[in-house]
């Protein structure tokens, strides 16, 4: 009897509650650490260095010059054409088409995630550029010059945001692995074009990637796209037209 009482006391203790809570949410906490905190920490370090020294990091110029040393006419045209695929004006029609599909399927939660992530990424990029005021590299005459600020790279953020949205929305689909593979190649290819054309420092690219990853994953943790509330079998529709119980609770408190 005493032993059972002792076990119950241990279960009801603060330490036991904390342990069980951490065990129950370890996946979310790990995702928060790796997917949000670490990228934001790296972005913060990059931004601090660029803020104090516009020239950036010791490895910025050698990487740019190394890539430029391989320049040739065939690659010039290829880079000019390919870099356009990483722009906002390419990502926007793709995301719009996906948004329309989600609307038709009544995937309100996934649709909200897509709009919030895409729009937020664009706002973050534009705001950060205006705050940082980093001038673009001027090491050679670019074939596709840019005239706004450099940090963080808009192409890097746009391409990474697009790929992260696709990966997160494809969470339960069998072709998610292909999205990861081809998405990764696409992101790297766009980054290469920005460096090859001499319109970004490598640190601009890295910063764009980090903040895009952190934003996309952070928003997914809050909105939980692709999540359908549990319903009785005869009411299951497979859509995302209902709020979760905790969301209903928060709404009722307002």
N, C-alpha and C positions, 0 to 999 in steps of 0.2 A: 504493500500500500504506500509506504513511504517512498519506495522507488518510483512508483507511478506519479506521485505528487511532484517528485524532484524533476522527472522528465517533463511534466507539464510546465513547471516553473522555467525550465531551460528553454522550452519552446516559446514561452511568452516573454522572455527577456529581450531587452533592446538589441543586444548583440545577435541573438538568434533571428530576430525580425530583420535586422540589417543584412545578415548573411543570406537569408532566404530571398530578400528583395534583390540583392545583387545577382544571385544565381538565376532568378527569374528574368532579369533584364540584361544579362551579360552580353548578349548579342547586340542589343541596341547601344549599350555603353561602349562596346568595342568599335562599333560603326561610328559612333560620335567621336571617339578618340582618333581613329585612323582616317575617317572620311571627312571630318570637319575641323577638329582642333589642329591636327598636324599640318594640313594644307594651309590653314589660316595662319599658323605660327610661321610657316615658311614664307608665306606672302608678306607677313608683317616684317620679317627680317629683310626681305628683298626691298620692300618699300622704304624701310628705315635707311638702308645703305644708299639707295638711289636719292632719297631726300637730302642726305648729307653730302653725296658726291654724285653729280649728274653723269660722270663718266662710268659709274657703275662698278662692276667687279673686274678683277684682273683677267678673268677668263672671257669676258665679253668680246673684246677686240680680237684676240687670237682666233676664236671660233669663227667670227665673221670673216676675217681675212683668209682663214683656211678654206672656208666654203667658197669664197670669191675666187680663190686661186684655181678652182676647178671649172670656172665659167667657160662656156662655149656657146656659139650661136644657137645650136639646137636646144640646149637647155634654157637659153634665154626665153625663147618663145613658149616653151613648155611651162616654165615657171610663171610667166605672165598670165597664161590661160588658166593654169591650175589654181593660182592664188585667188581667182574670182570665185571659185567654188567654196572657199572658206569665208566669204563675206556674209554680212547680214542679209543681203538681197538674195542670196541663194538659200540660206537657212530659213528665211521667213516663209517662202512658199511651201517648203517641206513641212515645217511645223504647222502651217495653216491647213495643209491637207490632212495631217494626222489629227489636228483639232477637229476638223469636220467629221472625220471618221469616228472619233470619240463621242462627238455630239450625237451622231446618228445612232450609236450603240448605247446612249445614255450613260456613258462613263463619266459622270460629273466630277468625281474625285480625281480621276486621271487627267481630265480636261483642265480642272483648276490647277493641278500640279504643273502641267505643261505651260499654261499661260503665265502663272506666277514665276516659274523658273526662267522662262525665256525673256519675259519683260524685265524681271529683276536683274538678270545678267546684263542686259543692255544698259539699264540705268546705272548699275554699279560700275560698268566699264567707263561710261561717259563721265560720271562724277569723279572717279579716281583719276582719269586723265587730266581733268581740269584742276584737281588738287595738286597732283604731282608735277605737272608742267615739264615733263622730261622731253627734251628735244630729240628728234630722231637721228640716227647715225648719218654722217655726211662724209663717208669714206670714199665713195665713188658716185657717179651719176646713175641713179636708179632708172630702170626701164619702166617702172610703175610707181612714180613718186607719190608720197603722201604728205599732207600739209597740216595735219593736226598733231596732237601730242602722242608720245610713244608708249607710255607706261600706264596700264598693262596693255598688251597687244589685243586689239579688238578681234582680229582674225583667230587668234589662239583661244580667246574666251568664247567666241561664237561657235567654233568647231567643237570645242570640248563640251560646251553646254548642250549642243545638239546631240552629240554622242552619249553624254550622260543621261539625257532625257530618254533616248531610245533604249539604253541599257536598263534603266530603272522601269520603264513601262513594259519592257519585254521580260520582266523578271520570271514569269511563269511560262514563257514560251520556249519550245525546244530549240529554236534558232537563236537564242540569246548568245550562245558562244560565237556564232558567226558575226553578230552585231559587235561583240567585243573585239574580235580579230580585225574585221574590216574598219570598224570605228577607230581602232588604235592606229591602223595604217593611214587612215584619212587625216587624223589629227597630226601625226608626224609629218605627213606630206605637206600639209598647209603650213606647219611651222618651218619646214625647210624652205618653202617658197619665200616666206617673209625674211628669212636670213639671207637667202641667195640674192634677193632683190635689194638687200641692204637697207630695208625700211624699219628694221627692229633689231635691238640688241637681244642676245639669248635670254637675258634676265627679264626682258619684257614678255617673252614667250612663256617662260617658266611661271612668272607671276600670273599671267592670264590663265594658265592651266590650273594653278592652285586655287585661285578664288572661284573659278567656275566649278571645280570639283566640290569645294566646300559648300558653295551655295546650292548646287543641285542635290547633294546628299542631305544637307540641312533641311531644305524644304520638303524633301521626301519623308524625313523623320516626323515632321509636323503634319503634313497633309495625308501621308500614307496612301499613295496612289495604288490602284489595282486591288484595293481592299474592299470587299463586299461585306456588310454587316450580316451576322448570322440571323436567319429567319426560319420559321417553320417550313417544312419541306413543300407543303402545298402553296407557299407564298414565294418560293425562291424564283427570282427572275434573272439572276446573274449580272444585274446592273449595279450601279453605284449611286442610286437615287436617294439613299437614306443616310442620315447622320449616325455616327456611333453613339452609344449610350453616354460616354463621357463628353462628347460634343454637345449632345442635347442638354446635359447638365450645365455645362458652361454657358450655353445660350439662355437657359432659364434663369440664370443668376443676373443677367443683364437687366 
